């Protein structure tokens, strides 16, 4: 576990699953609410931490509908009776379809029940959180924006961007979404779905996908 703090928010990062997905637990100190972002696998350690903190409301927020980011949903949904699952309207059908969520290609088909909460662009979520639609990696990709923090899923990484060659992907749309929805924000930490954290200013200045010579 790695812990970050910003603007009265605490973010704990857990690296889960065979594809080493960043799963995040985000909460305000002394709050009864928490966000569990992209639970990628079963984790008794993370479950114990959630129970230790004593939350009465937990939202399992999925940045998008790919299998590596939702493989732990059923585990936490069943272990935490207060948990509700939230995903975008566009990616919601991926939860129950192993072909759409790509789990069939990973050898362990995943079919989840419907989300409890269906989200859209500009919805609010959790303590101080604002959602923004970032299509391109999937049709319904979402980022979650907080003061000082952005959770980018598989849209933007340190020095790279998400793949756009899966069904529903669109490389031009992805680059535009990052420019319009992330790079337009003031500088803050970016917590991606894989790999280390970065900052908006760093990616604007040095990410090769946004250099003057890069074309799709």
N, C-alpha and C positions, 0 to 999 in steps of 0.2 A: 504493500500500500504506500502511495505517495500522497501527501496532503498539500493543498494550496489554499490560501485565504485571500479574499479580495472583497471589499465593500460589504463587510458583515456576512459574507457567504463563505462556507467551507466546502471545498471540493476534494473528495478522496478518489484516487484512481487505482483501479484493480485491473491487471492484465489477465484476461481469461480466454480460454478456448484454444484450439490448435492453431488458429490464425492470429493469435495474440491481439485480440480486440481490447481496446481501452473501454472498460466499464466504469462509469462515474456515479458516485453518490454525492448529491449536492443538497445542502441544507443551511439554514440559518441557525446559529447557536441558540439553544433554548426553545427552538420551534418544535411543534409536533408534526410538521410536514416535511417530506423529503422527496427528491426526485432520484430515481434509479435509472440511469441512462444506458441503454444498449446492453442489457445483461446477456453476455455472450456464452455463458456456461453455468453449470451448477457450481456454487461456491459456499461451502459451509463457513468459511472465514468471513466472507462478506455478509452472509445471513446473520452470523453471530454479532457482527458489528452493528447491523441494523437493529437487532433486538436489544443490544446493549444501549443504544441511543434512545430507544423507547418511542419511536414515531407512531402516531395513531393514524396518519394518512400518508400513503406512499403511492406516487404515480410512477409507473414504469413507462418511461418515454423512449420511443424508438425513433431514431433519426431517419431511418428508412427500413425497407422490408426485406433486406437480404439475410440469409440464414445465419451467417456468422455473427450477426448482431442481435439475434433473437433466440438463439438456441437455449438460453437459460430462462426464458420467460415463464414457461410452465412450472419450473422448479420454484421460482420466487412467487409466482402467482398462488401456488398451492401452499407454500410455507408461510406466506404473509396474507392473512385473510383480508386485510385492509387494502391490499394493493389493487390498483386499477391500471389497465394497459391503455396507452395512448399512442396513436400513429396518425399520419396524414390520411386524408380521404382517398387520395390517389393510390397510396401504397397499402391501404387496408386490405384489399383482396389478396395480397401476397401472403398474409399470415396463414391462411388455410390451404395454400396451394404450393406443394413442394416444387413444382416446375417454375412457378413465378418467383418463389423466394430462393431458388437455386439449390435447395438442400438435396434434391434428388441427385444432383451432380456431385455432391460431397459424400454420398454413400449412406446417409442417414436421413431419409425424408422426414421433414417436420411439417406438421399440420396443426395449427393452433386454432383455438376458438376465436370468435370475433373480438375486436377491441372494445373496451368499455367507453373510450373517449376517441372521437374522430376529430382531427385537428385541421386547421387551414391557416393560410398566410395571415399574419398579424394577430393571431390569437395570443392570449397571455397564458403562461403556464408556470405554476410554482412561485416561489418567492422572487419577485422582481423580473421574471423571465418573459421575453417576447419572442415569438416564433417568426421566422421568415422562410418562405419557400425558396428552395435552391434546386430546381430540376436539372437533370443532366447526368447524374450517376444513376438515379432512378427517376421516374416521373414525379414522385411525391416526396423527394428529399426535403428535409427541414433542418435548419440550424436553430439553436436556442441561444438567445442573446441576453446577457446580464451585464450590469455595470462591471467593467474590468475583465469580462470573460465571454468567449463565444465557444459553443460546442458545435463543431463543424461536421461530425459524422465522417462519411467518406467523401465529402465534397472537397475539402482543402486539407492538405498535409504540410508538414514542414518540408519545403523544397519541392513539393509535387502537388498533384490534384488527383481526384478519384478517377477510376476507370469509367469509360463511357461506351465500352463495347459489349456490355451486357444488354439483354432485352430491356427496352425502355430508356436506354442511355442515349445521350446526345452531347457530343463534345463541345460544339459551339454554344449550346444552351448552358452547359456547365461553366465555361469560361465567363460567359455573360453574367450568370447568376453570381459568381464569386466577385466579379467587378462591381456589380450593382448592389449586392446585399451584404457583402463582407468588407470589401475594400472601401466602401463608402462610410464605414463606421470609424469612429475615433480609435486610436491605437489601443489594443487590449490583448490579453492572452488568448490564443486559439488552442482549444483542446480537441484534437482530431480523434477519429475512430481507430487509428493505428499509429504507432510511432510517438515520438516526443512532442511535447507542446512547443508552440512557437508564438510569434506575435504578428499582428496584422502588418505593422510597419516593415518587419523583416521580410514578409512574403511579398509585399508590394515592391520592395527594393531589389530582391534577389531571386525570387522564384522564377525558374527558367520558362515556365509556361506563360509568363506575362512579360517576357522580354519583347523588344520591338521586332525581333527577327522570327519569333515563333508564329507558326501558322498551323491551322487544323486541316 
